[in-house]
């Protein structure tokens, strides 16, 4: 069974859904993604989604399309 990770954002257009590679446990995937995002932010001084996505894909993560449903509150 595949594991998935949501990369949240205050801006709903920037929320991302990732498929986690099978060889990562949940805590390892969280640490890996956090490190990749922080590394790209440090390298470029900003959040560059294209660079982050490339780094994630190189590490085996897959960005997936999704439909954000209605709010339940």
Biopython code that builds the backbone (N, CA, C, O; Angstrom):
import numpy as np
from Bio.PDB.StructureBuilder import StructureBuilder

atoms = [
    (1, "UNK", "N", (0.845, -1.184, 0.000)),
    (1, "UNK", "CA", (0.000, 0.000, 0.000)),
    (1, "UNK", "C", (0.889, 1.245, 0.000)),
    (1, "UNK", "O", (1.845, 1.332, 0.771)),
    (2, "UNK", "N", (0.576, 2.183, -0.848)),
    (2, "UNK", "CA", (1.364, 3.404, -0.975)),
    (2, "UNK", "C", (1.066, 4.372, 0.170)),
    (2, "UNK", "O", (-0.048, 4.418, 0.693)),
    (3, "UNK", "N", (2.079, 5.138, 0.543)),
    (3, "UNK", "CA", (1.916, 6.209, 1.514)),
    (3, "UNK", "C", (1.948, 7.538, 0.777)),
    (3, "UNK", "O", (2.600, 7.674, -0.258)),
    (4, "UNK", "N", (1.240, 8.511, 1.321)),
    (4, "UNK", "CA", (1.141, 9.827, 0.712)),
    (4, "UNK", "C", (1.453, 10.887, 1.752)),
    (4, "UNK", "O", (1.303, 10.658, 2.952)),
    (5, "UNK", "N", (1.888, 12.048, 1.284)),
    (5, "UNK", "CA", (2.199, 13.159, 2.175)),
    (5, "UNK", "C", (1.603, 14.425, 1.572)),
    (5, "UNK", "O", (1.712, 14.657, 0.368)),
    (6, "UNK", "N", (0.985, 15.226, 2.393)),
    (6, "UNK", "CA", (0.461, 16.527, 1.964)),
    (6, "UNK", "C", (1.445, 17.595, 2.418)),
    (6, "UNK", "O", (1.825, 17.642, 3.588)),
    (7, "UNK", "N", (1.852, 18.448, 1.494)),
    (7, "UNK", "CA", (2.669, 19.605, 1.829)),
    (7, "UNK", "C", (1.711, 20.782, 1.956)),
    (7, "UNK", "O", (1.246, 21.313, 0.947)),
    (8, "UNK", "N", (1.411, 21.194, 3.186)),
    (8, "UNK", "CA", (0.398, 22.237, 3.389)),
    (8, "UNK", "C", (0.912, 23.631, 3.031)),
    (8, "UNK", "O", (2.116, 23.866, 2.929)),
    (9, "UNK", "N", (-0.025, 24.531, 2.847)),
    (9, "UNK", "CA", (0.276, 25.934, 2.591)),
    (9, "UNK", "C", (-0.937, 26.766, 2.982)),
    (9, "UNK", "O", (-2.075, 26.310, 2.875)),
    (10, "UNK", "N", (-0.687, 27.977, 3.431)),
    (10, "UNK", "CA", (-1.795, 28.899, 3.716)),
    (10, "UNK", "C", (-2.529, 29.265, 2.428)),
    (10, "UNK", "O", (-3.727, 29.546, 2.442)),
    (11, "UNK", "N", (-1.796, 29.259, 1.323)),
    (11, "UNK", "CA", (-2.354, 29.532, -0.001)),
    (11, "UNK", "C", (-2.788, 28.186, -0.595)),
    (11, "UNK", "O", (-1.934, 27.364, -0.926)),
    (12, "UNK", "N", (-4.086, 27.947, -0.734)),
    (12, "UNK", "CA", (-4.577, 26.639, -1.181)),
    (12, "UNK", "C", (-4.068, 26.238, -2.560)),
    (12, "UNK", "O", (-4.039, 25.050, -2.882)),
    (13, "UNK", "N", (-3.669, 27.200, -3.372)),
    (13, "UNK", "CA", (-3.144, 26.867, -4.701)),
    (13, "UNK", "C", (-1.727, 26.298, -4.628)),
    (13, "UNK", "O", (-1.211, 25.787, -5.622)),
    (14, "UNK", "N", (-1.103, 26.384, -3.461)),
    (14, "UNK", "CA", (0.272, 25.889, -3.303)),
    (14, "UNK", "C", (0.346, 24.578, -2.529)),
    (14, "UNK", "O", (1.445, 24.074, -2.297)),
    (15, "UNK", "N", (-0.780, 24.014, -2.125)),
    (15, "UNK", "CA", (-0.792, 22.724, -1.442)),
    (15, "UNK", "C", (-0.353, 21.656, -2.440)),
    (15, "UNK", "O", (-0.760, 21.678, -3.602)),
    (16, "UNK", "N", (0.468, 20.733, -1.986)),
    (16, "UNK", "CA", (0.960, 19.664, -2.860)),
    (16, "UNK", "C", (0.716, 18.301, -2.220)),
    (16, "UNK", "O", (0.734, 18.161, -0.998)),
    (17, "UNK", "N", (0.491, 17.303, -3.064)),
    (17, "UNK", "CA", (0.315, 15.912, -2.636)),
    (17, "UNK", "C", (1.459, 15.103, -3.219)),
    (17, "UNK", "O", (1.715, 15.144, -4.423)),
    (18, "UNK", "N", (2.147, 14.362, -2.348)),
    (18, "UNK", "CA", (3.268, 13.535, -2.776)),
    (18, "UNK", "C", (2.985, 12.071, -2.512)),
    (18, "UNK", "O", (2.362, 11.718, -1.510)),
    (19, "UNK", "N", (3.444, 11.225, -3.411)),
    (19, "UNK", "CA", (3.482, 9.786, -3.158)),
    (19, "UNK", "C", (4.866, 9.495, -2.615)),
    (19, "UNK", "O", (5.874, 9.846, -3.228)),
    (20, "UNK", "N", (4.905, 8.848, -1.455)),
    (20, "UNK", "CA", (6.160, 8.534, -0.782)),
    (20, "UNK", "C", (6.714, 7.227, -1.353)),
    (20, "UNK", "O", (5.967, 6.262, -1.516)),
    (21, "UNK", "N", (8.012, 7.186, -1.658)),
    (21, "UNK", "CA", (8.605, 5.937, -2.140)),
    (21, "UNK", "C", (8.398, 4.805, -1.127)),
    (21, "UNK", "O", (8.367, 5.037, 0.081)),
    (22, "UNK", "N", (8.258, 3.592, -1.633)),
    (22, "UNK", "CA", (7.974, 2.441, -0.783)),
    (22, "UNK", "C", (9.054, 2.171, 0.264)),
    (22, "UNK", "O", (8.762, 1.600, 1.315)),
    (23, "UNK", "N", (10.288, 2.569, -0.006)),
    (23, "UNK", "CA", (11.375, 2.254, 0.920)),
    (23, "UNK", "C", (11.549, 3.270, 2.045)),
    (23, "UNK", "O", (12.516, 3.179, 2.801)),
    (24, "UNK", "N", (10.638, 4.235, 2.178)),
    (24, "UNK", "CA", (10.688, 5.216, 3.261)),
    (24, "UNK", "C", (9.614, 4.896, 4.297)),
    (24, "UNK", "O", (8.461, 4.647, 3.943)),
    (25, "UNK", "N", (9.991, 4.905, 5.572)),
    (25, "UNK", "CA", (8.998, 4.882, 6.649)),
    (25, "UNK", "C", (8.525, 6.318, 6.847)),
    (25, "UNK", "O", (9.166, 7.255, 6.371)),
    (26, "UNK", "N", (7.411, 6.491, 7.543)),
    (26, "UNK", "CA", (6.792, 7.819, 7.676)),
    (26, "UNK", "C", (7.759, 8.859, 8.239)),
    (26, "UNK", "O", (7.873, 9.955, 7.691)),
    (27, "UNK", "N", (8.451, 8.528, 9.324)),
    (27, "UNK", "CA", (9.346, 9.512, 9.939)),
    (27, "UNK", "C", (10.537, 9.826, 9.034)),
    (27, "UNK", "O", (11.025, 10.956, 9.024)),
    (28, "UNK", "N", (11.007, 8.839, 8.277)),
    (28, "UNK", "CA", (12.110, 9.071, 7.342)),
    (28, "UNK", "C", (11.672, 9.974, 6.195)),
    (28, "UNK", "O", (12.415, 10.865, 5.782)),
    (29, "UNK", "N", (10.473, 9.746, 5.684)),
    (29, "UNK", "CA", (9.941, 10.568, 4.592)),
    (29, "UNK", "C", (9.779, 12.014, 5.053)),
    (29, "UNK", "O", (10.128, 12.943, 4.326)),
    (30, "UNK", "N", (9.251, 12.201, 6.258)),
    (30, "UNK", "CA", (9.060, 13.547, 6.802)),
    (30, "UNK", "C", (10.398, 14.273, 6.907)),
    (30, "UNK", "O", (10.517, 15.426, 6.492)),
    (31, "UNK", "N", (11.404, 13.596, 7.460)),
    (31, "UNK", "CA", (12.728, 14.208, 7.605)),
    (31, "UNK", "C", (13.357, 14.513, 6.243)),
    (31, "UNK", "O", (13.966, 15.567, 6.061)),
    (32, "UNK", "N", (13.212, 13.601, 5.299)),
    (32, "UNK", "CA", (13.793, 13.797, 3.973)),
    (32, "UNK", "C", (13.168, 15.000, 3.266)),
    (32, "UNK", "O", (13.878, 15.846, 2.723)),
    (33, "UNK", "N", (11.836, 15.070, 3.277)),
    (33, "UNK", "CA", (11.142, 16.183, 2.613)),
    (33, "UNK", "C", (11.467, 17.501, 3.299)),
    (33, "UNK", "O", (11.720, 18.502, 2.629)),
    (34, "UNK", "N", (11.462, 17.512, 4.623)),
    (34, "UNK", "CA", (11.798, 18.730, 5.362)),
    (34, "UNK", "C", (13.198, 19.204, 5.001)),
    (34, "UNK", "O", (13.421, 20.394, 4.783)),
    (35, "UNK", "N", (14.137, 18.270, 4.940)),
    (35, "UNK", "CA", (15.513, 18.622, 4.587)),
    (35, "UNK", "C", (15.647, 19.138, 3.169)),
    (35, "UNK", "O", (16.376, 20.099, 2.926)),
    (36, "UNK", "N", (14.953, 18.512, 2.228)),
    (36, "UNK", "CA", (15.010, 18.963, 0.839)),
    (36, "UNK", "C", (14.418, 20.355, 0.671)),
    (36, "UNK", "O", (14.990, 21.193, -0.025)),
    (37, "UNK", "N", (13.281, 20.606, 1.301)),
    (37, "UNK", "CA", (12.647, 21.930, 1.216)),
    (37, "UNK", "C", (13.549, 22.980, 1.849)),
    (37, "UNK", "O", (13.774, 24.039, 1.263)),
    (38, "UNK", "N", (14.068, 22.695, 3.041)),
    (38, "UNK", "CA", (14.942, 23.652, 3.731)),
    (38, "UNK", "C", (16.215, 23.907, 2.926)),
    (38, "UNK", "O", (16.689, 25.041, 2.853)),
    (39, "UNK", "N", (16.762, 22.866, 2.331)),
    (39, "UNK", "CA", (17.973, 23.021, 1.532)),
    (39, "UNK", "C", (17.756, 23.915, 0.322)),
    (39, "UNK", "O", (18.602, 24.752, 0.009)),
    (40, "UNK", "N", (16.641, 23.747, -0.351)),
    (40, "UNK", "CA", (16.336, 24.601, -1.509)),
    (40, "UNK", "C", (16.071, 26.032, -1.075)),
    (40, "UNK", "O", (16.493, 26.970, -1.751)),
    (41, "UNK", "N", (15.377, 26.216, 0.043)),
    (41, "UNK", "CA", (15.125, 27.576, 0.540)),
    (41, "UNK", "C", (16.443, 28.257, 0.909)),
    (41, "UNK", "O", (16.634, 29.441, 0.633)),
    (42, "UNK", "N", (17.342, 27.509, 1.528)),
    (42, "UNK", "CA", (18.633, 28.079, 1.908)),
    (42, "UNK", "C", (19.469, 28.411, 0.670)),
    (42, "UNK", "O", (20.130, 29.448, 0.615)),
    (43, "UNK", "N", (19.429, 27.525, -0.310)),
    (43, "UNK", "CA", (20.225, 27.709, -1.519)),
    (43, "UNK", "C", (19.750, 28.908, -2.339)),
    (43, "UNK", "O", (20.566, 29.678, -2.845)),
    (44, "UNK", "N", (18.419, 29.068, -2.473)),
    (44, "UNK", "CA", (17.880, 30.119, -3.336)),
    (44, "UNK", "C", (17.373, 31.341, -2.579)),
    (44, "UNK", "O", (17.177, 32.400, -3.176)),
    (45, "UNK", "N", (17.159, 31.207, -1.270)),
    (45, "UNK", "CA", (16.642, 32.324, -0.480)),
    (45, "UNK", "C", (15.140, 32.518, -0.606)),
    (45, "UNK", "O", (14.594, 33.511, -0.123)),
    (46, "UNK", "N", (14.471, 31.570, -1.257)),
    (46, "UNK", "CA", (13.016, 31.666, -1.412)),
    (46, "UNK", "C", (12.457, 30.263, -1.649)),
    (46, "UNK", "O", (13.208, 29.301, -1.813)),
    (47, "UNK", "N", (11.149, 30.165, -1.665)),
    (47, "UNK", "CA", (10.498, 28.893, -1.967)),
    (47, "UNK", "C", (10.311, 28.816, -3.475)),
    (47, "UNK", "O", (9.468, 29.515, -4.039)),
    (48, "UNK", "N", (11.092, 27.973, -4.119)),
    (48, "UNK", "CA", (11.030, 27.786, -5.571)),
    (48, "UNK", "C", (10.474, 26.386, -5.803)),
    (48, "UNK", "O", (11.209, 25.401, -5.731)),
    (49, "UNK", "N", (9.159, 26.300, -6.084)),
    (49, "UNK", "CA", (8.517, 24.998, -6.173)),
    (49, "UNK", "C", (9.156, 24.111, -7.228)),
    (49, "UNK", "O", (9.299, 22.909, -7.003)),
    (50, "UNK", "N", (9.540, 24.658, -8.359)),
    (50, "UNK", "CA", (10.121, 23.846, -9.419)),
    (50, "UNK", "C", (11.414, 23.169, -8.956)),
    (50, "UNK", "O", (11.641, 21.994, -9.248)),
    (51, "UNK", "N", (12.257, 23.909, -8.238)),
    (51, "UNK", "CA", (13.507, 23.338, -7.718)),
    (51, "UNK", "C", (13.221, 22.301, -6.639)),
    (51, "UNK", "O", (13.870, 21.256, -6.591)),
    (52, "UNK", "N", (12.251, 22.587, -5.775)),
    (52, "UNK", "CA", (11.886, 21.637, -4.719)),
    (52, "UNK", "C", (11.311, 20.372, -5.337)),
    (52, "UNK", "O", (11.664, 19.268, -4.924)),
    (53, "UNK", "N", (10.437, 20.519, -6.314)),
    (53, "UNK", "CA", (9.838, 19.361, -6.969)),
    (53, "UNK", "C", (10.904, 18.498, -7.644)),
    (53, "UNK", "O", (10.841, 17.270, -7.575)),
    (54, "UNK", "N", (11.875, 19.126, -8.290)),
    (54, "UNK", "CA", (12.953, 18.377, -8.939)),
    (54, "UNK", "C", (13.760, 17.595, -7.907)),
    (54, "UNK", "O", (14.107, 16.437, -8.141)),
    (55, "UNK", "N", (14.062, 18.216, -6.770)),
    (55, "UNK", "CA", (14.812, 17.534, -5.712)),
    (55, "UNK", "C", (14.007, 16.367, -5.135)),
    (55, "UNK", "O", (14.561, 15.303, -4.858)),
    (56, "UNK", "N", (12.701, 16.570, -4.955)),
    (56, "UNK", "CA", (11.843, 15.508, -4.437)),
    (56, "UNK", "C", (11.780, 14.338, -5.414)),
    (56, "UNK", "O", (11.882, 13.180, -5.008)),
    (57, "UNK", "N", (11.612, 14.640, -6.699)),
    (57, "UNK", "CA", (11.542, 13.576, -7.699)),
    (57, "UNK", "C", (12.858, 12.815, -7.794)),
    (57, "UNK", "O", (12.860, 11.602, -8.003)),
    (58, "UNK", "N", (13.967, 13.514, -7.642)),
    (58, "UNK", "CA", (15.278, 12.862, -7.654)),
    (58, "UNK", "C", (15.413, 11.891, -6.474)),
    (58, "UNK", "O", (16.099, 10.875, -6.573)),
    (59, "UNK", "N", (14.754, 12.215, -5.367)),
    (59, "UNK", "CA", (14.781, 11.353, -4.180)),
    (59, "UNK", "C", (13.717, 10.260, -4.243)),
    (59, "UNK", "O", (13.601, 9.462, -3.314)),
    (60, "UNK", "N", (12.937, 10.213, -5.328)),
    (60, "UNK", "CA", (11.958, 9.146, -5.501)),
    (60, "UNK", "C", (10.521, 9.500, -5.166)),
    (60, "UNK", "O", (9.634, 8.658, -5.309)),
    (61, "UNK", "N", (10.268, 10.723, -4.726)),
    (61, "UNK", "CA", (8.908, 11.160, -4.432)),
    (61, "UNK", "C", (8.216, 11.521, -5.739)),
    (61, "UNK", "O", (8.870, 11.905, -6.709)),
    (62, "UNK", "N", (6.904, 11.398, -5.762)),
    (62, "UNK", "CA", (6.133, 11.724, -6.963)),
    (62, "UNK", "C", (5.051, 12.736, -6.610)),
    (62, "UNK", "O", (4.280, 12.523, -5.674)),
    (63, "UNK", "N", (4.989, 13.836, -7.355)),
    (63, "UNK", "CA", (3.937, 14.827, -7.169)),
    (63, "UNK", "C", (2.695, 14.343, -7.885)),
    (63, "UNK", "O", (2.758, 13.953, -9.051)),
    (64, "UNK", "N", (1.559, 14.366, -7.193)),
    (64, "UNK", "CA", (0.309, 13.861, -7.755)),
    (64, "UNK", "C", (-0.728, 14.965, -7.866)),
    (64, "UNK", "O", (-0.777, 15.858, -7.021)),
    (65, "UNK", "N", (-1.555, 14.912, -8.898)),
    (65, "UNK", "CA", (-2.670, 15.861, -8.977)),
    (65, "UNK", "C", (-3.738, 15.451, -7.954)),
    (65, "UNK", "O", (-3.853, 14.276, -7.607)),
    (66, "UNK", "N", (-4.501, 16.413, -7.485)),
    (66, "UNK", "CA", (-5.564, 16.130, -6.526)),
    (66, "UNK", "C", (-6.636, 17.193, -6.626)),
    (66, "UNK", "O", (-6.415, 18.278, -7.165)),
    (67, "UNK", "N", (-7.788, 16.865, -6.101)),
    (67, "UNK", "CA", (-8.907, 17.804, -6.032)),
    (67, "UNK", "C", (-9.152, 18.113, -4.564)),
    (67, "UNK", "O", (-9.447, 17.210, -3.780)),
    (68, "UNK", "N", (-9.031, 19.374, -4.187)),
    (68, "UNK", "CA", (-9.290, 19.786, -2.817)),
    (68, "UNK", "C", (-10.791, 19.946, -2.634)),
    (68, "UNK", "O", (-11.428, 20.755, -3.309)),
    (69, "UNK", "N", (-11.341, 19.173, -1.724)),
    (69, "UNK", "CA", (-12.784, 19.166, -1.533)),
    (69, "UNK", "C", (-13.295, 20.340, -0.707)),
    (69, "UNK", "O", (-12.527, 21.225, -0.330)),
    (70, "UNK", "N", (-14.580, 20.342, -0.434)),
    (70, "UNK", "CA", (-15.185, 21.437, 0.326)),
    (70, "UNK", "C", (-14.770, 21.383, 1.800)),
    (70, "UNK", "O", (-14.450, 20.318, 2.327)),
    (71, "UNK", "N", (-14.782, 22.533, 2.445)),
    (71, "UNK", "CA", (-14.479, 22.594, 3.874)),
    (71, "UNK", "C", (-15.584, 21.921, 4.673)),
    (71, "UNK", "O", (-16.765, 22.043, 4.347)),
    (72, "UNK", "N", (-15.195, 21.218, 5.708)),
    (72, "UNK", "CA", (-16.168, 20.511, 6.530)),
    (72, "UNK", "C", (-16.582, 21.305, 7.757)),
    (72, "UNK", "O", (-17.377, 20.825, 8.564)),
    (73, "UNK", "N", (-16.054, 22.508, 7.906)),
    (73, "UNK", "CA", (-16.447, 23.302, 9.081)),
    (73, "UNK", "C", (-17.296, 24.490, 8.711)),
    (73, "UNK", "O", (-17.705, 25.254, 9.586)),
]
sb = StructureBuilder()
sb.init_structure("model")
sb.init_model(0)
sb.init_chain("A")
sb.init_seg("    ")
for serial, (resi, resn, name, xyz) in enumerate(atoms, 1):
    if name == "N":
        sb.init_residue(resn, " ", resi, " ")
    sb.init_atom(name, np.array(xyz, "f"), 0.0, 1.0, " ", f" {name:<3s}", serial, name[0])
structure = sb.get_structure()
